[in-house]
Amino acid sequence: MQHTVSRIIELSGVGLHSGAETVLRLLPAEIGTGLVFRRVDVTDRDNMIPARWDSVVDTRLCTVVANQAGVSVGTIEHLMAALSACGVDNAVLELDAPEVPIMDGSSAPFVDAINEAGLKTQAAPRRAIKVLKEVSVVDGDKIVTLKPGIGSRFKAGIDFAHPSIGQQSFEIELFSGDFETKISDARTFGFAHEAKALRAMGLALGGSMDNAVVLDEKAVMNPEGLRHSDEFARHKVLDAVGDIYIAGGPMIGHYEASKPGHNMNNRVLQALFADSQNWEWCDIYMNSVSSPPATHNIEIIPVHGIETEKIHINTVSA
């Protein structure tokens, strides 16, 4: 069955790239809404942005989505990963700034907040995207592949010429609860020597050792060290879970990658949806289902004492 959050959830923190203080609110939403951002600081134009693969406009160091009015939200991947792992299908994600707060650099604060609030079961079957044919995107020595398979498996390998990283790989089965126990606390990471150049580009303005693993030329600089010896590979899997969830629902199939990134993750979704023979809608038990036509009306609907929002947007189509 579909799920939304049982009550309004509020978190706050700094934006990793913008450096701006941000308040994030997760609001319950009606069946079929999906995940939709609302920029409450924007009042002069459309401020609703669907968290969807075809809304992605930038993948430099993070995933950014925007609407046709040019209103955007960045660094969505850690939140999307948490929503995926917790099984949230429908929610309005309110922000008062152009970026999701980075929190501690992982998905754990989002997972903890969602678990504390709990979910509300909704009277409609959960829809998933079943991979029917293998699709791959290759860029030099980078490759990301989606394959047909049972469950929802994510595997990523990385190779950095750094003594604290080197070659690492990690794999989870999303539907078994691996995310929360194995990768939700894996933090984003970056190199100290790149910070000046990134800030000159208007990026990483809020980055610090409070919200990222920072490395110099020889070692991890964070006094507390790593949370896992392979925290870097675990975080790459975390990012992939978030980036793939903006397909429009959970994925039934296997994600395998070598040296992945946000750009490659979005490109493999583009490749998947480029041909309707590559995929189909199914329920969580892998039975084929149809995708109902979408409208664009918005209304507030009280459901069992909870004020939820019903927002119909275009769904993915082939």
Secondary structure as GFF3:
##gff-version 3
##sequence-region A 1 318
A	DSSP	beta_strand	3	5	.	.	.	ID=ss1
A	DSSP	beta_strand	9	14	.	.	.	ID=ss2
A	DSSP	beta_strand	21	28	.	.	.	ID=ss3
A	DSSP	beta_strand	35	39	.	.	.	ID=ss4
A	DSSP	beta_strand	48	50	.	.	.	ID=ss5
A	DSSP	three_ten_helix	53	55	.	.	.	ID=ss6
A	DSSP	beta_strand	56	58	.	.	.	ID=ss7
A	DSSP	beta_strand	64	66	.	.	.	ID=ss8
A	DSSP	beta_strand	72	73	.	.	.	ID=ss9
A	DSSP	alpha_helix	77	86	.	.	.	ID=ss10
A	DSSP	beta_strand	91	95	.	.	.	ID=ss11
A	DSSP	alpha_helix	108	117	.	.	.	ID=ss12
A	DSSP	beta_strand	119	121	.	.	.	ID=ss13
A	DSSP	beta_strand	127	131	.	.	.	ID=ss14
A	DSSP	beta_strand	135	139	.	.	.	ID=ss15
A	DSSP	beta_strand	142	147	.	.	.	ID=ss16
A	DSSP	beta_strand	152	160	.	.	.	ID=ss17
A	DSSP	beta_strand	166	173	.	.	.	ID=ss18
A	DSSP	three_ten_helix	174	176	.	.	.	ID=ss19
A	DSSP	alpha_helix	178	178	.	.	.	ID=ss20
A	DSSP	pi_helix	179	183	.	.	.	ID=ss21
A	DSSP	beta_strand	189	191	.	.	.	ID=ss22
A	DSSP	three_ten_helix	192	194	.	.	.	ID=ss23
A	DSSP	alpha_helix	195	200	.	.	.	ID=ss24
A	DSSP	beta_strand	213	215	.	.	.	ID=ss25
A	DSSP	alpha_helix	231	245	.	.	.	ID=ss26
A	DSSP	beta_strand	251	258	.	.	.	ID=ss27
A	DSSP	alpha_helix	262	273	.	.	.	ID=ss28
A	DSSP	three_ten_helix	276	278	.	.	.	ID=ss29
A	DSSP	beta_strand	279	283	.	.	.	ID=ss30
A	DSSP	beta_strand	298	303	.	.	.	ID=ss31
A	DSSP	beta_strand	306	311	.	.	.	ID=ss32
###
